[in-house]
Amino acid sequence: SQKDRTVSNVRMAVTLEEAPWLGWILVKALMRFAFMVANNLVAISSYICYVIVLQPLRLLDSKRFWYIEGIMYKWLLGMVASWGWYAGYTVMEWGEDIKAISKDEAVMLVNHQATGDVCTLMMCLQDKGLVVAQMMWLMDHIFKYTNFGIVSLIHGDFFIRQGKSHRDQQLLLLKKHLENNYRNRDRKWIVLFPEGGFLRKRRETSQAFAKKNNLPFLTHVTLPRIGATKIILNALVARQENGSPAGGDAKELDSRSKGLQWIIDTTIAYPKAEPIDIQTWILGYRKPVVTHVHYRIFPIKDIPLETDNLADWLYQRFIEKEDLLSHFYETGAFPPPKGHEEAVSREMTLSNTWLFLIQSFAFLSGYMWYSIFQYFYHCLF
């Protein structure tokens, strides 16, 4: 009994000591949420107003219009990145340097663990030139109904509905969407999550499929679906006269071939395999953490376009992701590339000055549009 009372007193003391810290976390989370709401109201509303006002430019010079729209889109994603940046959620990059191909057309194949994966990519691609401005996202249709959905619709992102009953129709819609929006809007990169859902939701189904088809048993990723990848490659890969895909070598960056040129195999890893979700990104109640992102670049000329061979190639990439993540969770680092003794990482940084400027521009724009609408309201009424 005395021992139980002692343990109870210790627990109570620890709780009392933690109370101020927990209270501060709650207050900070509420402040961050209030700022996020205000940020969304002024930034997204201003973006929509600018797009409406610029419609005459779209008729006169479509390329210039989509360039300006892309810059505003990048700023919006930069604001989302800033929420995690100021909470201490940073990114460490590994593998090949994708800045070298930022001006070429590429597809990013990314493993999917949580909603925070999207925020992580929004952050780590900010310093890759105009990649974010010229990027097209393929995401679950549920995102269409979020606060950012209207922006993605205007920008030309594609919302895909999951499920066998919708699959064939969605692939036809994706093909049509690429034909109508990709090159017309001067898009360069596409972000695709081939697993078709979060790891925790698809792992059991994927493992059952692997067992049935004599495929490797994966725990850190799931087997990818090939439908969207095949549609993208067939629609965007330029063909040479002999029918082989045009593309380049990562060491030959002066390549002038048209069409899709690279596949970027992107692997996201979280310490202790604990992914960040969008709620954590917004509220910032989790302690600072470093997310690790690994890149491998494949020339498009080395990618098989036939269905069976493409499926095998994709499966192999995710088997390699499994090995990468297993090594990371065991050692805290990704393995070195073949022929190297040590893996090199690069800390991704954002400019606080730049983040301050785009946030200030958003709030000033919001005030400007409010003043304009208020003026016309008083004139009319």
VEXNU-572959 format. One record per residue (C-alpha): x, y, z. Coordinates in nm, 2 decimals, padded with zeros to 4 digits. Example, Ala and Ser with C-alpha at 12.3 -4.5 7.8 and 13.67 -1.06 7.14 Angstrom:
R;X;Y;Z
R;01.23;-00.45;00.78
R;01.37;-00.11;00.71
END
This chain:
R;X;Y;Z
R;00.00;00.00;00.00
R;00.28;00.24;00.09
R;00.45;00.15;-00.24
R;00.14;00.23;-00.44
R;00.10;00.56;-00.26
R;00.46;00.65;-00.35
R;00.42;00.56;-00.71
R;00.09;00.76;-00.72
R;00.27;01.06;-00.57
R;00.55;01.04;-00.82
R;00.30;01.03;-01.11
R;00.12;01.32;-00.97
R;00.44;01.52;-00.93
R;00.54;01.44;-01.29
R;00.19;01.54;-01.41
R;00.21;01.87;-01.22
R;00.55;01.94;-01.37
R;00.43;01.87;-01.72
R;00.11;02.08;-01.68
R;00.28;02.41;-01.79
R;00.44;02.25;-02.09
R;00.11;02.08;-02.19
R;-00.07;02.41;-02.15
R;00.18;02.59;-02.36
R;00.15;02.32;-02.63
R;-00.23;02.37;-02.63
R;-00.20;02.75;-02.65
R;00.06;02.73;-02.93
R;-00.16;02.49;-03.12
R;-00.46;02.72;-03.10
R;-00.25;03.02;-03.21
R;-00.11;02.82;-03.50
R;-00.46;02.71;-03.60
R;-00.60;03.06;-03.59
R;-00.31;03.19;-03.80
R;-00.36;02.90;-04.05
R;-00.73;02.99;-04.09
R;-00.65;03.36;-04.14
R;-00.37;03.27;-04.38
R;-00.60;03.05;-04.58
R;-00.88;03.31;-04.59
R;-00.66;03.58;-04.73
R;-00.42;03.38;-04.94
R;-00.67;03.16;-05.12
R;-00.92;03.43;-05.17
R;-00.65;03.66;-05.31
R;-00.53;03.39;-05.54
R;-00.88;03.34;-05.68
R;-00.93;03.72;-05.73
R;-00.60;03.75;-05.91
R;-00.68;03.46;-06.14
R;-01.02;03.62;-06.23
R;-00.87;03.96;-06.30
R;-00.60;03.80;-06.52
R;-00.85;03.61;-06.74
R;-00.80;03.86;-07.03
R;-00.43;03.78;-07.02
R;-00.52;03.41;-07.05
R;-00.69;03.49;-07.38
R;-00.41;03.71;-07.51
R;-00.11;03.51;-07.39
R;-00.19;03.18;-07.23
R;00.17;03.08;-07.16
R;00.23;03.40;-06.96
R;-00.09;03.36;-06.77
R;-00.01;03.01;-06.65
R;00.34;03.12;-06.56
R;00.20;03.39;-06.33
R;-00.06;03.15;-06.19
R;00.22;02.90;-06.13
R;00.43;03.15;-05.93
R;00.12;03.23;-05.71
R;00.06;02.85;-05.67
R;00.42;02.81;-05.56
R;00.38;03.09;-05.30
R;00.07;02.92;-05.16
R;00.25;02.59;-05.13
R;00.54;02.78;-04.97
R;00.29;02.91;-04.70
R;00.19;02.55;-04.63
R;00.55;02.45;-04.60
R;00.62;02.74;-04.36
R;00.37;02.60;-04.11
R;00.59;02.29;-04.07
R;00.91;02.48;-04.10
R;00.84;02.70;-03.81
R;00.73;02.40;-03.60
R;01.07;02.24;-03.65
R;00.96;01.98;-03.91
R;01.25;01.99;-04.15
R;01.38;01.77;-04.43
R;01.70;01.59;-04.50
R;01.76;01.49;-04.86
R;01.96;01.18;-04.97
R;02.06;01.02;-05.30
R;02.08;01.20;-05.63
R;02.04;01.58;-05.67
R;01.72;01.65;-05.85
R;01.79;02.02;-05.89
R;02.00;01.91;-06.19
R;01.69;01.81;-06.38
R;01.45;02.07;-06.25
R;01.40;02.22;-06.60
R;01.32;01.88;-06.76
R;00.99;01.69;-06.76
R;00.98;01.43;-06.49
R;00.75;01.20;-06.29
R;00.80;01.15;-05.91
R;00.69;00.81;-05.78
R;00.64;00.85;-05.40
R;00.56;00.61;-05.13
R;00.26;00.71;-04.92
R;00.22;00.68;-04.55
R;00.02;00.98;-04.43
R;-00.13;01.32;-04.53
R;00.20;01.48;-04.42
R;00.38;01.33;-04.72
R;00.22;01.59;-04.94
R;00.33;01.87;-04.70
R;00.68;01.73;-04.69
R;00.70;01.74;-05.07
R;00.56;02.09;-05.07
R;00.85;02.19;-04.85
R;01.15;02.00;-05.00
R;01.06;02.10;-05.36
R;01.04;02.48;-05.28
R;01.41;02.53;-05.36
R;01.41;02.33;-05.69
R;01.36;02.63;-05.92
R;01.01;02.65;-06.08
R;00.93;02.28;-06.02
R;00.65;02.36;-05.78
R;00.50;02.63;-06.01
R;00.50;02.39;-06.31
R;00.39;02.08;-06.12
R;00.08;01.87;-06.15
R;-00.04;01.66;-05.86
R;-00.24;01.33;-05.88
R;-00.42;01.30;-05.55
R;-00.72;01.13;-05.39
R;-01.05;01.29;-05.48
R;-01.12;01.37;-05.12
R;-00.87;01.66;-05.14
R;-01.10;01.83;-05.38
R;-01.33;01.91;-05.09
R;-01.06;02.06;-04.87
R;-00.98;02.43;-04.83
R;-00.70;02.39;-05.09
R;-00.93;02.21;-05.34
R;-01.04;02.52;-05.54
R;-00.67;02.61;-05.59
R;-00.58;02.27;-05.71
R;-00.88;02.27;-05.95
R;-00.77;02.60;-06.10
R;-00.41;02.49;-06.12
R;-00.50;02.17;-06.31
R;-00.42;01.90;-06.06
R;-00.60;01.57;-06.10
R;-00.83;01.41;-05.84
R;-00.85;01.04;-05.87
R;-01.13;00.83;-05.72
R;-01.01;00.50;-05.57
R;-01.18;00.16;-05.60
R;-01.21;-00.11;-05.86
R;-01.55;00.01;-05.98
R;-01.41;00.35;-06.07
R;-01.06;00.24;-06.20
R;-01.12;00.22;-06.57
R;-01.32;00.54;-06.59
R;-01.07;00.73;-06.38
R;-00.78;00.62;-06.61
R;-00.97;00.75;-06.91
R;-01.04;01.08;-06.74
R;-00.67;01.10;-06.64
R;-00.57;01.05;-07.01
R;-00.80;01.32;-07.12
R;-00.69;01.55;-06.84
R;-00.33;01.52;-06.94
R;-00.41;01.59;-07.31
R;-00.61;01.90;-07.22
R;-00.40;02.05;-06.93
R;-00.05;01.92;-06.91
R;00.14;02.09;-07.20
R;-00.13;02.36;-07.25
R;-00.04;02.49;-06.91
R;00.34;02.43;-06.95
R;00.36;02.16;-06.68
R;00.69;01.99;-06.62
R;00.66;01.75;-06.32
R;00.39;01.51;-06.21
R;00.37;01.38;-05.85
R;00.22;01.03;-05.83
R;00.16;00.80;-05.53
R;00.14;00.46;-05.71
R;00.04;00.26;-05.40
R;-00.31;00.41;-05.43
R;-00.35;00.49;-05.06
R;-00.19;00.51;-04.72
R;00.04;00.23;-04.61
R;-00.17;00.14;-04.30
R;-00.48;00.10;-04.52
R;-00.34;-00.09;-04.80
R;-00.07;-00.31;-04.64
R;-00.29;-00.61;-04.55
R;-00.45;-00.62;-04.90
R;-00.11;-00.58;-05.07
R;00.05;-00.86;-04.87
R;-00.24;-01.09;-04.96
R;-00.20;-01.00;-05.33
R;00.18;-01.07;-05.30
R;00.12;-01.41;-05.14
R;-00.13;-01.50;-05.41
R;00.10;-01.40;-05.69
R;00.43;-01.52;-05.55
R;00.56;-01.17;-05.49
R;00.79;-01.04;-05.21
R;00.63;-00.98;-04.87
R;00.66;-00.60;-04.80
R;00.60;-00.42;-04.47
R;00.72;-00.07;-04.51
R;00.56;-00.01;-04.85
R;00.28;-00.18;-05.06
R;00.29;-00.31;-05.41
R;00.22;-00.03;-05.66
R;-00.07;-00.01;-05.91
R;00.05;00.05;-06.26
R;-00.26;00.21;-06.43
R;-00.19;00.58;-06.37
R;00.19;00.53;-06.44
R;00.12;00.36;-06.77
R;-00.13;00.63;-06.88
R;00.12;00.91;-06.79
R;00.41;00.74;-06.98
R;00.20;00.66;-07.29
R;00.06;01.02;-07.30
R;00.38;01.21;-07.23
R;00.68;01.02;-07.35
R;00.80;01.15;-07.68
R;00.87;00.89;-07.95
R;01.17;00.89;-08.18
R;01.13;00.78;-08.54
R;01.23;00.42;-08.46
R;00.96;00.40;-08.19
R;01.19;00.40;-07.89
R;01.13;00.66;-07.61
R;01.33;00.98;-07.62
R;01.52;01.06;-07.31
R;01.86;01.13;-07.17
R;02.13;01.03;-06.93
R;02.16;01.19;-06.59
R;02.52;01.29;-06.68
R;02.41;01.44;-07.01
R;02.21;01.74;-06.89
R;02.23;01.92;-07.22
R;01.98;01.68;-07.37
R;01.73;01.86;-07.59
R;01.48;01.57;-07.63
R;01.12;01.66;-07.60
R;00.86;01.50;-07.38
R;00.90;01.32;-07.04
R;01.26;01.25;-06.97
R;01.30;01.12;-06.62
R;01.14;00.91;-06.35
R;01.23;01.02;-05.99
R;01.19;00.73;-05.75
R;01.12;00.92;-05.42
R;01.12;00.75;-05.08
R;01.00;00.93;-04.77
R;01.11;00.80;-04.43
R;01.01;00.92;-04.08
R;01.21;00.85;-03.77
R;01.08;00.54;-03.58
R;00.84;00.50;-03.87
R;00.60;00.75;-03.72
R;00.46;00.96;-04.01
R;00.34;01.32;-03.97
R;-00.02;01.39;-04.06
R;-00.18;01.72;-04.17
R;-00.32;01.79;-03.82
R;00.03;01.77;-03.67
R;00.17;01.99;-03.95
R;-00.10;02.25;-03.88
R;-00.11;02.25;-03.50
R;00.26;02.17;-03.44
R;00.20;01.97;-03.12
R;00.47;01.71;-03.20
R;00.83;01.79;-03.11
R;01.06;01.89;-03.39
R;01.14;01.61;-03.62
R;01.35;01.56;-03.94
R;01.18;01.38;-04.23
R;01.42;01.21;-04.47
R;01.37;01.20;-04.84
R;01.57;00.98;-05.08
R;01.59;01.03;-05.46
R;01.69;00.80;-05.75
R;01.68;00.93;-06.11
R;01.60;00.70;-06.40
R;01.62;00.81;-06.77
R;01.30;00.75;-06.94
R;01.48;00.56;-07.22
R;01.55;00.28;-06.96
R;01.18;00.24;-06.86
R;00.99;-00.04;-07.03
R;00.65;00.08;-07.16
R;00.49;-00.25;-07.22
R;00.23;-00.34;-06.94
R;00.40;-00.66;-06.80
R;00.75;-00.52;-06.82
R;00.64;-00.19;-06.67
R;00.47;-00.38;-06.38
R;00.79;-00.57;-06.31
R;00.99;-00.25;-06.32
R;00.76;-00.08;-06.08
R;00.75;-00.38;-05.84
R;01.13;-00.38;-05.84
R;01.14;-00.01;-05.74
R;00.91;-00.07;-05.44
R;01.11;-00.38;-05.34
R;01.41;-00.15;-05.34
R;01.21;00.11;-05.13
R;01.14;-00.17;-04.88
R;01.52;-00.23;-04.85
R;01.59;00.14;-04.82
R;01.34;00.19;-04.55
R;01.45;-00.12;-04.36
R;01.81;00.00;-04.36
R;01.69;00.35;-04.25
R;01.48;00.22;-03.96
R;01.77;00.01;-03.84
R;02.05;00.26;-03.87
R;01.89;00.61;-03.90
R;02.04;00.67;-04.24
R;01.99;00.55;-04.60
R;02.25;00.31;-04.74
R;02.52;00.45;-04.97
R;02.48;00.42;-05.35
R;02.66;00.14;-05.52
R;03.03;00.21;-05.55
R;03.03;00.45;-05.26
R;03.14;00.38;-04.90
R;02.92;00.65;-04.74
R;02.58;00.80;-04.80
R;02.58;01.18;-04.83
R;02.28;01.38;-04.70
R;02.19;01.74;-04.77
R;01.99;01.96;-04.53
R;01.70;02.13;-04.71
R;01.65;02.49;-04.59
R;01.39;02.76;-04.65
R;01.46;03.13;-04.64
R;01.28;03.29;-04.35
R;01.30;03.63;-04.53
R;01.13;03.48;-04.84
R;00.86;03.31;-04.62
R;00.80;03.64;-04.45
R;00.76;03.82;-04.78
R;00.51;03.58;-04.93
R;00.31;03.58;-04.61
R;00.31;03.96;-04.60
R;00.21;03.97;-04.97
R;-00.08;03.74;-04.89
R;-00.22;03.96;-04.61
R;-00.16;04.28;-04.80
R;-00.34;04.14;-05.10
R;-00.62;04.03;-04.88
R;-00.65;04.38;-04.74
R;-00.64;04.53;-05.09
R;-00.92;04.31;-05.22
R;-01.13;04.37;-04.91
R;-01.09;04.75;-04.97
R;-01.18;04.71;-05.34
R;-01.50;04.51;-05.26
R;-01.59;04.74;-04.98
R;-01.56;05.04;-05.21
R;-01.78;04.89;-05.48
R;-02.03;04.78;-05.21
R;-02.07;05.14;-05.09
R;-02.10;05.27;-05.44
R;-02.38;05.03;-05.52
R;-02.56;05.04;-05.19
END
